[in-house]
């Protein structure tokens, strides 16, 4: 898959999630066109970043 550029639509994706102690799947298609979605990646507390 080619790299995305600013303004490109995000491809469909699915991520595991934990909400209120319940395992769920987060799917972009469930929110596309209904809500704004922000995906952020950050280092974990135990990484030396």
DSSP file (Angstrom, degrees, kcal/mol; ACC not computed):
  #  RESIDUE AA STRUCTURE BP1 BP2  ACC     N-H-->O    O-->H-N    N-H-->O    O-->H-N    TCO  KAPPA ALPHA  PHI   PSI    X-CA   Y-CA   Z-CA
    1    1 A X              0   0    0      0, 0.0     3,-0.1     0, 0.0     2,-0.0   0.000 360.0 360.0 360.0 131.5    0.0    0.0    0.0
    2    2 A X        -     0   0    0      1,-0.1     2,-0.0     0, 0.0     0, 0.0  -0.335 360.0 -90.5 -69.6 155.5    1.4    3.4   -0.9
    3    3 A X        -     0   0    0      1,-0.1     2,-0.2    -2,-0.0    -1,-0.1  -0.333  43.3-115.4 -64.3 145.4    2.0    6.0    1.9
    4    4 A X        -     0   0    0     -3,-0.1     2,-0.3     4,-0.1    -1,-0.1  -0.520  25.0-147.9 -80.1 150.5   -0.9    8.3    2.6
    5    5 A X    >   -     0   0    0     -2,-0.2     3,-2.5     4,-0.1    -1,-0.0  -0.790  38.3 -75.3-112.4 160.3   -0.6   12.0    2.0
    6    6 A X  T 3  S+     0   0    0     -2,-0.3     3,-0.1     1,-0.3    -1,-0.1  -0.320 122.4  22.4 -53.9 130.2   -2.2   14.8    3.9
    7    7 A X  T 3  S+     0   0    0      1,-0.3    -1,-0.3    -3,-0.0     2,-0.1   0.232  90.1 129.9  94.0 -13.1   -5.9   15.0    2.9
    8    8 A X    <   -     0   0    0     -3,-2.5    -1,-0.3     1,-0.1     2,-0.1  -0.487  65.9-109.1 -70.8 142.9   -6.1   11.4    1.7
    9    9 A X        -     0   0    0     -2,-0.1     2,-0.1    -3,-0.1    -1,-0.1  -0.485  37.6-108.6 -69.3 144.2   -9.0    9.4    3.1
   10   10 A X        -     0   0    0     -2,-0.1    -1,-0.1     1,-0.1     3,-0.1  -0.461  31.4-117.5 -71.6 141.6   -8.0    6.7    5.6
   11   11 A X        -     0   0    0     -2,-0.1    -1,-0.1     1,-0.1    17,-0.1  -0.385  43.7 -82.8 -72.6 160.3   -8.2    3.1    4.4
   12   12 A X        +     0   0    0     -2,-0.1     2,-0.3    16,-0.1    -1,-0.1  -0.382  60.5 168.8 -61.8 138.3  -10.6    0.8    6.3
   13   13 A X        -     0   0    0     -3,-0.1    15,-2.1    -2,-0.1     2,-0.4  -0.975  26.1-150.3-148.5 163.0   -9.0   -0.6    9.4
   14   14 A X  E     -A   27   0A   0     -2,-0.3     2,-0.3    13,-0.2    13,-0.2  -1.000  15.6-175.8-136.4 133.7  -10.0   -2.6   12.6
   15   15 A X  E     -A   26   0A   0     11,-2.6    11,-3.6    -2,-0.4     2,-0.2  -0.963  28.6-113.7-130.0 145.6   -8.3   -2.3   15.9
   16   16 A X  E     -A   25   0A   0     -2,-0.3     2,-0.3     9,-0.2     9,-0.2  -0.525  39.9-174.6 -73.0 148.5   -8.8   -4.2   19.2
   17   17 A X  E     -A   24   0A   0      7,-2.5     7,-2.8    -2,-0.2     2,-0.5  -0.973  24.1-146.5-142.9 155.5  -10.1   -2.0   22.0
   18   18 A X  E     +A   23   0A   0     -2,-0.3     2,-0.5     5,-0.2     5,-0.2  -0.977  22.6 174.4-124.6 115.4  -10.8   -2.2   25.7
   19   19 A X  E >  S-A   22   0A   0      3,-2.5     3,-1.4    -2,-0.5    -2,-0.0  -0.960  72.4 -18.3-127.9 113.6  -13.8   -0.2   26.9
   20   20 A X  T 3  S-     0   0    0     -2,-0.5    -1,-0.1     1,-0.3     3,-0.1   0.828 127.0 -54.5  61.7  31.7  -15.0   -0.5   30.5
   21   21 A X  T 3  S+     0   0    0      1,-0.2     2,-0.5     0, 0.0    -1,-0.3   0.497 114.4 118.7  81.4   3.9  -13.1   -3.8   30.9
   22   22 A X  E <   -A   19   0A   0     -3,-1.4    -3,-2.5     0, 0.0     2,-0.3  -0.904  64.1-129.3-107.8 127.5  -14.9   -5.2   27.8
   23   23 A X  E     +A   18   0A   0     -2,-0.5     2,-0.3    -5,-0.2    -5,-0.2  -0.573  40.3 162.8 -73.7 132.7  -12.9   -6.3   24.7
   24   24 A X  E     -A   17   0A   0     -7,-2.8    -7,-2.5    -2,-0.3     2,-0.4  -0.843  37.2-116.0-138.8 174.2  -14.3   -4.8   21.5
   25   25 A X  E     -A   16   0A   0     -2,-0.3     2,-0.6    -9,-0.2    -9,-0.2  -0.978  19.7-149.7-115.1 131.2  -13.3   -4.2   17.9
   26   26 A X  E     -A   15   0A   0    -11,-3.6   -11,-2.6    -2,-0.4     2,-0.5  -0.904  18.1-173.8 -99.2 119.8  -13.0   -0.6   16.7
   27   27 A X  E >   -A   14   0A   0     -2,-0.6     3,-1.2   -13,-0.2     4,-0.4  -0.961  25.5-145.0-118.1 130.2  -13.8   -0.4   13.0
   28   28 A X  G >> S+     0   0    0    -15,-2.1     3,-2.0    -2,-0.5     4,-1.9   0.874  98.9  64.4 -58.9 -37.8  -13.4    2.8   11.0
   29   29 A X  G 34 S+     0   0    0    -16,-0.3    -1,-0.3     1,-0.3   -15,-0.1   0.757  92.9  63.0 -61.0 -23.8  -16.5    1.9    8.9
   30   30 A X  G <4 S+     0   0    0     -3,-1.2    -1,-0.3     1,-0.2    -2,-0.2   0.707 117.2  27.4 -72.1 -18.5  -18.7    2.2   12.0
   31   31 A X  T X> S+     0   0    0     -3,-2.0     3,-2.6    -4,-0.4     4,-2.1   0.574  85.4 122.9-117.8 -16.8  -17.8    5.9   12.3
   32   32 A X  T 3< S+     0   0    0     -4,-1.9     4,-0.1     1,-0.3    -3,-0.0  -0.269  90.0   3.6 -56.3 126.2  -17.0    7.0    8.7
   33   33 A X  T 34 S+     0   0    0      2,-0.3    -1,-0.3     1,-0.1     3,-0.1   0.370 126.2  69.2  80.7  -4.7  -19.3   10.0    7.8
   34   34 A X  T <4 S+     0   0    0     -3,-2.6     2,-0.3     1,-0.4    -2,-0.2   0.745 105.9   7.2-111.3 -37.5  -20.9   10.1   11.3
   35   35 A X  S  < S-     0   0    0     -4,-2.1    -1,-0.4     2,-0.0    -2,-0.3  -0.944  77.5 -98.6-142.7 159.8  -18.1   11.3   13.6
   36   36 A X        -     0   0    0     -2,-0.3     2,-0.4    -3,-0.1    -4,-0.0  -0.655  38.1-156.5 -78.2 139.4  -14.6   12.7   13.4
   37   37 A X        -     0   0    0     -2,-0.3     2,-0.5     2,-0.0    -9,-0.0  -0.979  10.5-172.3-122.2 129.3  -12.0   10.0   14.1
   38   38 A X        -     0   0    0     -2,-0.4     2,-0.6     2,-0.0    -2,-0.0  -0.988   5.2-163.8-120.5 125.8   -8.4   10.8   15.3
   39   39 A X        +     0   0    0     -2,-0.5     2,-0.4     2,-0.0    -2,-0.0  -0.949  14.0 178.4-110.0 122.3   -5.9    8.0   15.5
   40   40 A X        -     0   0    0     -2,-0.6     2,-0.4     2,-0.0    -2,-0.0  -0.968  15.1-157.0-126.2 140.1   -2.8    8.8   17.6
   41   41 A X        +     0   0    0     -2,-0.4     2,-0.3     0, 0.0    -2,-0.0  -0.949  17.7 171.8-114.9 135.4    0.2    6.6   18.4
   42   42 A X        -     0   0    0     -2,-0.4     2,-0.0     0, 0.0    -2,-0.0  -0.987  35.9-100.1-141.6 150.8    2.3    7.2   21.5
   43   43 A X        -     0   0    0     -2,-0.3     2,-0.1     1,-0.1     0, 0.0  -0.353  42.8-110.1 -68.6 150.1    5.1    5.3   23.1
   44   44 A X    >   -     0   0    0      1,-0.1     3,-1.8    -2,-0.0     5,-0.3  -0.335  30.4-103.8 -75.2 162.6    4.3    3.2   26.2
   45   45 A X  T 3  S+     0   0    0      1,-0.3    -1,-0.1     3,-0.1    -2,-0.1   0.786 118.4  52.3 -58.9 -29.8    5.4    4.2   29.6
   46   46 A X  T 3  S+     0   0    0      2,-0.1     2,-0.3     3,-0.0    -1,-0.3   0.336  86.5 101.0 -95.4  10.0    8.2    1.6   29.7
   47   47 A X  S <  S-     0   0    0     -3,-1.8     2,-0.6     1,-0.1    -4,-0.0  -0.701  76.9-125.5 -92.2 148.9    9.8    2.6   26.4
   48   48 A X              0   0    0     -2,-0.3    -1,-0.1     1,-0.2    -3,-0.1  -0.084 360.0 360.0 -84.6  38.6   13.0    4.7   26.4
   49   49 A X              0   0    0     -2,-0.6    -1,-0.2    -5,-0.3    -6,-0.1   0.457 360.0 360.0 -89.2 360.0   11.6    7.4   24.1
